């Protein structure tokens, strides 16, 4: 930041009057404002001069929108307790900055203004159980920020930061649980039952070793329909139910579907029939 005062200007013997025409911002400092401090930075441009006839320092300003906040990063506040989403970013350098807007989106919903702050961090205490690992009934919560100046000019939005939370039954009405405490001897995926089904079916599978596991439903042409499990699981036998709805809770149409068990480089796929 560079500062200049009228006292500094008075030592200059020749003044050049700038006669450009930048929008409508025009401010005159005189009388008691003779020592007004003036700033210049990368996005707000000030041109100033002395009007000898009026013995007045004049200033013409072009006020650009703030720069986009940079280096936005997500972390977990209170990781051993409530696990709130936390955002941190670099401070903007504009002299007339008033603060930052925090915008939020849940799942496939719309972006909405959540809060404003003058800080360079924000903790969303309305959300608990946030994680960067996906859950079996995962819901993605996204955040993005933009800067705002005193003239209500807004910057572009930052890149979004995503967190994962567990959805409610209304978000994704599926569940999984182990069938017993024994450790099976193989990696397997059984045929769903009932099959054909309407609207609920059960998929049983077993894991030989602990590790990340995913069970997902696809259309017959390979389009993703719903992810039923996607998280770290211990070795064991499990079952998961699918209620015939896609990831957004919309009923899937009748027809043939694929369901896949994946862990590491191993994959197993079977077919099932939804009828209505």
Helices and strands as residue ranges (DSSP letters): E 2-4, H 6-9, E 26-29, G 31-33, E 38-40, E 44-51, E 56-63, E 73-77, E 84-88, E 97-106, E 112-117, E 121-124, E 138-149, E 161-166, E 176-178, E 188-189, E 201-207, E 211-219, E 224-233, E 236-242, E 255-263, E 266-274
